[in-house]
Amino acid sequence: MPAEPPIEVPRSLAEAFAILAAAPHRPVAGGTDVLVQIAGELGPPPERVIDLWRLDELRGIGLEGDTLALGALTTYTEIRRSAVCLEHLPALVDAAATIGAAQIQNRGTLGGNIANASPAGDSLPVLLAMDAEIVVGGVRGEQTIPARDFWVAYRRTALQPDELVLRVRIPLVARREIRFRKVGTRRAQAISKVVMALAWRSSPGDGGWSDVRVALGSVAATPIRATATEAVLDGAAPTAETAERAAATLAAEIQPIDDVRSTADYRRVVAARVLHRLVRDAGGW
Amino acid sequence: MTIRTEPRRVARPLAPGREVTDALVVAPSQTTAGRARGVAPLRREGPEKLTGEAKYADDLVFPGAWYGATIRSTEAHARLLALDRDDGFDWSAVVLVTAADIPGDNVVSLISDDQPVLVPVGGEIQHHAEPLALLAAADRATLRAASHAIRPRTERLVPVFDPLASEHVFAHYEIGAGDVERGFAEAELVLEGTYRVGHQEQLYIENNAMIAVPRDDGGVTVHGSLQCPYYVHKALKRSLRLSDAQARVVQAETGGGFGGKEEYPSILAIHAALLARRCGRRVRMIYDRHEDIAATTKRHPAVVTHRTGIRRDGTLVAQDIDVVMDGGAYCTLTPVVLSRGALHAGGPYRCPNVRIRARATRTNTPPNGAFRGFGAPQTQFAAETHLNRVAETLDLSPLEIRRRNVYRPGDQTPTGQRLRESVAGEEVLERAAEAAEFERLRERTRRARVARGAAGPGATPLATAHDRTATGIGLALAWHGAGFTGSGEVKLASVVSLELTPAGAIRILTASTEMGQGTKTIFPQLVADALGVPYEAVEIAPQDTAFVPDSGPTVASRTAMVVGGLLLQAAARLRGRVEEATGGAFAETYPAWAAVNGPVRIDQRFEPYPGVHFDDETYRGDAYPAYGWAACVATVEVDLDTGEVSVLDVVAADDVGRVIHPVLAEGQVEGGTLQAVGYATIEEMKLEDGRYLNDRLATYLIPTALDAPRITSILVEAPFSGAPHGAKGVGELPMDVGAPAVVAAIHDAVGVWIHDLPATPERILAALGVTARPEEPGREGTAPAVRAATDAADTAREVREPIRAGTDPRPEARTDPLPLRGPQPEGEPDWPSEDDR
């Protein structure tokens, strides 16, 4: 029987901030990561836990001008059912649909995926590709951290111990396209071997791409952006030559490892091929 | 869909010089045809399972029971020097059992006496997760604290992980017919190949579980999840030095077994019983999934090498087959698994010159054991994949090469067994091919390959081709010996009983267990049918050694065939006795007769099937009384970018002798097919230092509902005359054919043969020359950076060598270099194996 750490259950965000200011606590939202770690005795159990589930201030999906804001406690099921997400962020809906089973999607949250900081977190490449900002806060106030600065090392984030993820802000950009592709061991309930989000804006004139984002999971210690590959695609049109150069650049840019799910070589090659396919599909050749 | 086979003329041209014969000898009308059989009554235990009323071991309430835990080794090979106990812990709150506390033999009784119940101090630890000591406590928190307060002190020994290098041989067999060298001399073509398969986990839905209750007579009663009550009974008696009556084994509702609860419950029952005896209380030992996967038995990994001589018309003339299985650290059932694997190694094909050499060796990995198919899926994956490669090299259809070689009545097997009846390989082959439209779809996939080639530049390692996916279709055929191998059934001498009580209850007494496959439904069906009474009129007694006789283990697809046959014989005797006395029909007269003459109990013991003889010493004779036959056509879609495989459709034709319950029989085919799809595509245990790395459900993945193909099951009936009802068993058949059919379909789609199971995307892209080759299945990791993955332990590492340039994966190209050879002159064969890497 695993250890049961003491749990605080704040009723308001202010109360939660005060608890965190007094002592470090492991935040739990849906519990889909933390409970597995405790029950499976995967590493030392947290000393203290703070249950965020009742903090309704952290729920909700809404438009704020040109920005879409998602509360940290937004579940994957809510993302899948959200008309706003379906219209503006179909890639995020795609990602949410691949995470776990229905039960996990009912409990698992976007904020949890962000704070858990798994390199295989399936929503994270989408956030990176969409230039999302992560709003964090605590007794010392709120601050906004760009997604690309958030995951600093293997399972480590820019969050301070007294801070929580509050919401995610995603700028809605005209003519931006985004694609999502996950490669896993089976068709559902699989941790990814390679996961990729690709975003770009097309010039209405020549069809050239700008603001290209190539974001990946499961190929590095953190979710990453492949900036050298982005540079190859930026300003180019989605031709066969571009796709080949981008795929080759990506294969050289990432440094995946062998693990229990796949091999480094497979990940590197498949990441390149998935990118090649996405560019090919966009180019229609 | 059930098809009754009829004796009929075979219109197709057969191999040159062969007579056209009747396909079947026994006509369906010669065996029983009754009211209950062929309809589908509700499962006996179904409503309780559906409503949650069914009591699995962990649902059983035993007030005051303590919790038990196992202290396990964390090394693959070591000497146990001591069990150091933390002095700061209050040891009065727990009981500790070590090897010194075992009253009887420190042996898990099975075939060989090599496996200890607990490793003694001074003894050798032979595998990771081996039991060293046992603990029990009143609550789980104390138990957990105690298990952290005991530390094995060990001296590391050199482990052996390679079954090919291991010098400790558990069993070896050589089976031969004709003269292999002469056969190769006559061959016009010779093809070689090596095939490897890894561990597979049974992944029953309920983990192993056992609860021990001390008895007033000094003995113990265990309640648990198990397949074979009398195996557990025997093991308990020996290790705890108990009499027959002092050891009692009761099967709780059991959530699946697949062979995984054939031998393992014995050691778990002994553990629970030792703790119960030590603390004088009931003790529960319920494994969680992690412990169950880490410690319990798996399907044996195997390396199978084929060298086959063929004529240009596709006729097999020589088969030289070498099988090596990895037994793990202890013998368990390995000799029997190997035996079945060896006997099936040639596949269901006539060949005049055969040599099959098989051995199983010891490695310092957890012991491997029984799993649906029992050695045959491993060797028949190799046989079928190899035959498909033979067909490809001859430019013959996979269907046609099988038509030319499949066993027909009168043919002889490598053990010299003449197949007299119930030979339905051709039948299942034609039924499956016809229902799946095999040749038409194969032509379509061929055209698609051509079109893909014309669509533009092909893929390169880092670039995709025009088409993202390719579809392929594949075929496999297998046989499966019905019941125990060789003289197994004769030695078992199983007994069943049928009771008629004064109150008019008709009760079945057998040790055959229900684990989801339908024992508790088909037995009453068979007996009701034989007595002419309604299905509901027949009861079945609980599987409890205090009540039921030893009707043998519930394994080897023998339950319907052997035990069901005994029940029919017992029922015929009971019916005869009542009808002789009353002069009326049993159904009308038995209540009144039983009230006066009851209780009556009929005991029926197994008698050898007439004309079936096997010599265990020479491996000659009738290896099985009859064979079941299975064919499978699989359609897959391969993602050409990633190598991901979707199995879209499976048509399975299985000859089960006689269908007793069509819904349950189809359920067996569907479940077995899905298990085979998992074996074929994704299920793989990865090892490091003799430890399974993916020993959790998050990392050992099996197909989900979304991964399941559409399955059409065709049940063919070619009855076996030795069993009163003609049944031959169904459970294992689909396991033999699924994997080779899927691998053949992958080849049809992308043009490469995958020699190693599972055919993962990593192996497919490697075979296409796109990526480096991953590790071999079932073997120690050779890659440097394999590590435990609890979630996504992807940390950046040093840049490894750049991507090796591969070959263009042209679907039309054959990937085996020089697979085809003429007959070789005398002396050293000089061809390289295409498996040199």
Interface residues (C-beta under 8 A of the other chain):
Chain A: M1 P2 D33 V36 Q37 G40 L42 G43 S118 P119 A120 G121 Y154 V183 T185 R186 R187 A188 Q189 A190 I191 S218 V219 A220 A221 A243 E244 A247 A248 A251 A252 Q255 P256 I257 D258 D259 V260 R261 S262 T263 A264 D265 Y266 R268 V269 V270 A272 R273 V274 H276 R277 R280
Chain B: D139 R140 A141 L143 R144 H290 A459 P461 L462 A463 T464 R468 D641 T642 G643 E644 S646 I682 K686 L693 N694 R696 A698 T699 L701 P703 T704 A705 L706 D707 P761 E762 L765 V770 T771 A772 P774 A783 P784 A785 V786 R787 A788 A789 T790 D791 A792 A793 D794 T795 A796 R797 E798 V799 R800 P802 I803
